[in-house]
Amino acid sequence: MTTKAVIEVLNGGQKGTKIKVLFNPNNYSLDHGNQFAWHTIPGLSMPIAQFVSGQTPSLSMELFLDCYGESADADVRDYTKQIAGLLAVDKDLHAPPMVKFVWGSLKFQGIIEKLNQKFTMFSNKGNPVRATLNLTFKAVYGVKEQYQDIPRQSADRTKQKLLRQGDALWMIASEEYEDPGKWRDIAKANGIDNPKKLEAGRTLTIPRLE
């Protein structure tokens, strides 16, 4: 028996509700991306790329719904409104609920960002009995979850870091050691006498912790 895809509500008043699709999608698209800032350094032929953040992953698909022949009063909107309702603001959350799309090994957690409903067939009474839904989900994860997923270098290893415009040694110490007071260790390792005069584009040595 073919496993039907499910949209599960994760919080809010409908928490635990599972909406089964009538027909599994023929395909789906997963989009990922990164955002970079580009810094121009005098004397260099190309700007320096600085990673800013990852962009929010998205899941897009087309769902087909058909209730033709179920009854004389059949209306496919009885099915579409279950999904459309997940874009409405939940009174307890003051925001639309989080959902999870589950189909086989695919488990995508987030919110429904966009929904387009196209009704393509109608009964003699004028009720729509077939529809195509174009759905876009956006991933949602908390700060703690995201940090847990980032592989980080140990602070007990010496490494290199490119100075960016606006960087300060205390900021780098906070980022690398989680202690802004260790900026002096970085200054000493790089022969910096005046921490207020830092040149963007310079490569700093980040000393390992003793």
C-alpha positions as CSV (number, residue, x, y, z in Angstrom):
1,M,0.0,0.0,0.0
2,T,1.3,3.4,-1.0
3,T,2.1,5.7,2.0
4,K,0.3,9.0,1.8
5,A,2.1,12.2,2.6
6,V,1.0,14.0,5.7
7,I,1.0,17.6,7.0
8,E,1.2,17.5,10.8
9,V,0.5,20.6,12.9
10,L,3.2,21.0,15.6
11,N,1.8,23.7,17.9
12,G,-1.2,26.0,18.5
13,G,-4.9,25.0,18.8
14,Q,-4.6,22.4,16.1
15,K,-1.5,20.7,17.5
16,G,-1.4,17.0,16.6
17,T,-3.7,17.4,13.7
18,K,-2.6,15.3,10.7
19,I,-3.8,16.2,7.2
20,K,-3.4,13.4,4.6
21,V,-3.0,14.5,1.0
22,L,-5.5,12.9,-1.5
23,F,-2.7,12.2,-4.0
24,N,1.0,12.2,-3.4
25,P,3.0,14.9,-5.3
26,N,4.7,13.8,-8.6
27,N,7.8,15.7,-7.5
28,Y,9.0,18.4,-5.1
29,S,11.8,21.0,-5.0
30,L,14.2,21.7,-2.1
31,D,15.9,25.0,-2.3
32,H,19.0,26.0,-0.2
33,G,21.3,29.1,-0.5
34,N,23.8,31.3,1.2
35,Q,24.2,35.0,1.6
36,F,27.6,36.7,1.2
37,A,28.8,40.2,1.7
38,W,31.4,41.5,-0.7
39,H,34.1,43.8,0.6
40,T,36.3,45.9,-1.7
41,I,39.9,46.1,-0.6
42,P,42.1,48.8,-2.3
43,G,44.8,47.2,-4.5
44,L,43.0,43.9,-5.0
45,S,41.5,42.9,-8.3
46,M,38.5,41.3,-6.8
47,P,36.4,41.9,-3.6
48,I,36.7,39.6,-0.6
49,A,33.7,37.4,0.1
50,Q,32.4,37.3,3.6
51,F,29.9,34.6,4.6
52,V,26.9,36.3,6.3
53,S,24.4,33.5,6.8
54,G,22.6,30.7,5.3
55,Q,19.3,31.4,3.6
56,T,16.1,29.8,4.7
57,P,15.6,26.4,3.1
58,S,12.3,25.9,1.3
59,L,10.2,23.0,0.0
60,S,7.9,23.5,-3.0
61,M,5.4,21.1,-4.5
62,E,2.1,20.8,-6.4
63,L,-0.7,18.8,-4.9
64,F,-3.7,17.5,-6.9
65,L,-7.1,17.1,-5.3
66,D,-10.2,15.5,-6.8
67,C,-13.5,14.6,-5.3
68,Y,-15.5,14.3,-8.5
69,G,-18.2,11.6,-8.2
70,E,-18.1,11.4,-4.4
71,S,-21.6,12.9,-4.2
72,A,-23.9,15.4,-5.8
73,D,-22.9,18.0,-3.3
74,A,-19.1,17.2,-3.4
75,D,-16.9,20.3,-3.1
76,V,-13.1,20.0,-3.2
77,R,-12.9,23.1,-1.0
78,D,-13.7,20.9,1.9
79,Y,-10.2,19.5,1.4
80,T,-8.4,22.6,0.3
81,K,-9.6,24.6,3.3
82,Q,-7.8,22.2,5.7
83,I,-4.5,23.2,4.2
84,A,-5.4,26.9,3.6
85,G,-6.4,27.1,7.3
86,L,-2.7,26.5,8.2
87,L,-1.8,30.0,6.9
88,A,-4.3,31.6,9.3
89,V,-3.1,33.2,12.6
90,D,-3.6,30.9,15.5
91,K,-5.3,32.8,18.4
92,D,-2.9,31.3,21.0
93,L,0.3,31.7,19.0
94,H,-0.6,35.1,17.4
95,A,1.1,33.6,14.3
96,P,0.4,30.7,11.9
97,P,1.3,27.3,13.4
98,M,4.4,25.3,12.7
99,V,3.9,22.2,10.6
100,K,5.9,19.2,9.4
101,F,5.5,17.7,5.9
102,V,6.2,14.0,6.1
103,W,6.5,11.6,3.2
104,G,8.7,8.6,3.4
105,S,12.2,9.7,4.5
106,L,11.3,13.4,3.8
107,K,10.6,15.3,7.0
108,F,10.5,19.1,6.5
109,Q,9.6,21.3,9.5
110,G,8.6,24.9,9.2
111,I,5.6,27.1,8.2
112,I,3.5,27.3,5.0
113,E,4.7,30.5,3.4
114,K,2.6,30.5,0.2
115,L,-0.4,28.7,-1.2
116,N,-2.0,29.1,-4.6
117,Q,-5.3,27.3,-5.3
118,K,-6.4,26.6,-8.8
119,F,-9.8,25.1,-9.3
120,T,-10.0,23.2,-12.6
121,M,-13.4,21.3,-12.8
122,F,-16.9,22.1,-11.5
123,S,-20.0,20.1,-10.9
124,N,-23.4,20.9,-12.4
125,K,-24.2,22.9,-9.2
126,G,-21.1,25.0,-9.8
127,N,-19.0,23.5,-7.0
128,P,-15.3,23.0,-7.7
129,V,-14.5,19.3,-7.6
130,R,-10.9,19.4,-8.8
131,A,-8.0,21.6,-7.7
132,T,-4.3,22.0,-7.9
133,L,-2.4,23.5,-5.0
134,N,1.0,25.1,-5.3
135,L,2.6,25.0,-1.8
136,T,5.8,26.5,-0.5
137,F,7.1,25.6,3.0
138,K,9.8,27.6,4.7
139,A,12.0,25.9,7.3
140,V,11.9,27.3,10.9
141,Y,14.5,26.5,13.5
142,G,15.5,28.2,16.7
143,V,18.9,29.8,17.5
144,K,19.9,26.9,19.8
145,E,19.0,24.3,17.1
146,Q,21.0,26.1,14.5
147,Y,24.1,26.4,16.6
148,Q,23.9,22.7,17.4
149,D,24.1,21.9,13.7
150,I,27.1,24.1,13.0
151,P,30.4,22.3,13.1
152,R,32.8,24.5,15.0
153,Q,36.6,24.4,15.4
154,S,38.0,23.9,18.9
155,A,39.4,27.0,20.5
156,D,42.5,25.0,21.4
157,R,43.7,25.1,17.8
158,T,45.6,28.0,16.1
159,K,43.7,29.3,13.0
160,Q,43.6,32.2,10.7
161,K,40.9,34.9,10.3
162,L,40.4,37.6,7.7
163,L,39.7,41.0,9.2
164,R,36.5,42.6,7.9
165,Q,35.5,46.2,7.8
166,G,34.2,47.2,11.3
167,D,35.8,44.2,13.1
168,A,37.2,44.8,16.6
169,L,39.5,42.5,18.5
170,W,37.1,42.1,21.4
171,M,34.4,41.0,18.9
172,I,36.7,38.4,17.5
173,A,37.7,37.2,20.9
174,S,34.0,36.9,21.9
175,E,33.3,34.9,18.7
176,E,36.3,32.6,19.0
177,Y,36.7,32.2,22.7
178,E,33.3,33.3,24.0
179,D,35.4,35.8,26.1
180,P,35.8,39.3,24.8
181,G,38.5,39.9,27.4
182,K,40.9,37.7,25.5
183,W,41.4,40.3,22.8
184,R,44.9,41.0,24.2
185,D,45.9,37.4,23.3
186,I,45.0,38.1,19.7
187,A,46.8,41.5,19.7
188,K,49.9,40.0,21.2
189,A,50.0,37.1,18.7
190,N,49.8,39.5,15.8
191,G,52.0,42.3,17.0
192,I,49.1,44.8,17.3
193,D,50.0,47.8,19.5
194,N,46.8,49.9,18.7
195,P,43.7,47.7,18.5
196,K,41.7,50.7,17.2
197,K,43.7,50.8,14.0
198,L,42.9,47.5,12.2
199,E,43.2,47.2,8.5
200,A,40.4,45.3,6.7
201,G,41.8,42.5,4.6
202,R,44.6,41.6,7.0
203,T,44.8,38.0,8.0
204,L,45.0,37.5,11.8
205,T,46.4,34.5,13.6
206,I,44.0,33.3,16.3
207,P,46.2,31.6,18.9
208,R,45.1,28.5,20.6
209,L,44.1,28.6,24.2
210,E,46.6,27.3,26.7
